[in-house]
Amino acid sequence: MTDLANASLDGIDSVLAGLPPACVVASSGVARLVVGPPGAFVLLPSGADPSTTAERAGHLAATTRAALAEHVSWVPFIDAVVIHDTPLRNGSATSVPLDLLPETLVEGPVVIDPSTVAMIRHLLDEGQLPNWRTGVCSEDGKIDLCEPVDDVPAAS
């Protein structure tokens, strides 16, 4: 992954951390799924080739919607979004600059009722949507070597 993609993913995750509790956030590698009253969105940082990323986002939105259809009677449309500063010329996804992402995710009319959001949250928590994990999960495990741990036995 490029430094640009890492920077975009960090920015996306910062925005997601500030979403209201009515929104559900899940992750699958660098992809993010956000479900809230104004809609459902699959997000990807643009990376080196925004057009390819848009196709990937569109495919991921479609497969996620199909997985949801196995569990709920009414499935919301899932918008594919690529976080990119300039418009994409690809019909698979919409490009949104990072500074407009918060408004994109939380503003607008209510199209998903609270009970459907709760059901999707439950499905994610139970691991019923393949490849998605509740919350923002980084790809690489990191250990904070500066943080003391109390329950490690002392070396003898």
N, C-alpha and C positions, 0 to 999 in steps of 0.2 A: 504494500500500500504506500502511496506517495505521501510526502509531507503535507501536500495540499489536502489530500483526503483525510489525513489525521487531524489537521487543523479544522476542517469542516465538521468532522465527526465530533470533536471536542465542543465546537460551537453549537452543534445540534443538541448534544447531550446537555449543555448548559441551558438551552431553551426548554428542553423537556423537563429538567429539574424544577423549573418555575411554573409548570402547568398546574391548574387547579385540581383538587382531589377528584373532581367529577370525570377526569380523563384517565384512561388506562394506557400505560406505556409498556411495550414489550420489545425485545430485540432478537435478532438472528444475525450473528456476525456484525457487519457494519450497518445492516438494515434496521430500521426502527418502525414499529407499528404504533400508531396513536389512535385511540378510539375515544370519542367524547361526544357530547350533545351536538356539536356542529358537523360531525362526520367522522369517517375513518380514513386514515392515511398511511401509506407505506412510504417511508422516507429513505433516501440514499444520498450520501455526499456525491458530488459530481465526479470526482476522480479524474484520471487522465483523459478519458474519452466519454464526455457527457452523453453522447448519442447512444453508446452501448449501455451506459448506466441507465438511461431512460427506458430502453428495452427491457433490461433486467428488472427495473422497478415495476413496469407494467406487467411483466410475467409474474412477479412475486405478489402483486395486488390481486391478480386473477386467481392464482393458486390459493391464496389466503381466503379469498371469498368462497371458493369451492370447498375448502376445508370447513369454513363456518357453516355452509349450507348443510353439512352432515349433522349439525347439532341444533340449529335454530330454524324456525319456520320462515322468519323474515330476515333476510341478509342485507345489510346496508351496502351500498356501492362503496368500494374502496378506491380512493384517489391515489394514483402513483405520483410521487413528488420527488424531483431531483433538486437538491440544494445547489444552486448555481447562480452566478451574478448576471448572466445574460440569458435571454430567451432561447430555448432549444427549438430546433426545427424537426421535432420528432413527435408524432401523435401518441406515443406510448405513455408519456408522462408530462406533467406540468413542471416548469422550472420556477423555483421560488428563491429569491435571495434570502440569505440567513437573517437579515434584519427585519424581513416581513414574515418570517416563520411563526412567531407567536400569534400574530393576528390571523394568519391562515388557519391555525389549529383551533383557536378558541372563539373567533368572532363569526357571526352569521346565525341564521335561523336554526332552531333545534330540529334536527332531522333523525336523531337517534334518541329514543326515550331512555330514561334512567334504568328501567328494568332490562333493556337490551344491553346497555353498557355493563350492567352488573353481571349478566349472563356471559358476556364475552370475557369479562375479568375472571369469572369462575372457570371458564374453559381454559384460559391461559394459566391460571394458578394450578389447575389439575393436569396440565401438559397435554390437553386435548387438541391443540392446534400444532401440527408438526413443525418443528424447527424454531418455533417462537418460545421465548422464555420471558416471564413477567419481569419488568424492570429493564434497566440499562445494564447489560452485561458486556464487559469488554472482551475482546478476542484474546488478549494476552493476560495471563495471570500475573499479578504484581504483588510483591511482598514488601511491606514497609519495614525495613531493618531498623528503623529508628524507634518504632513503637514497642515498648516493653511488653512482654508476655508474662503473666504471673504464674501460669500453671505448668511451666516447663521445669522439670527437675534439674537441679544444679549438677554440673559435671563433677565426677569424683576423681 
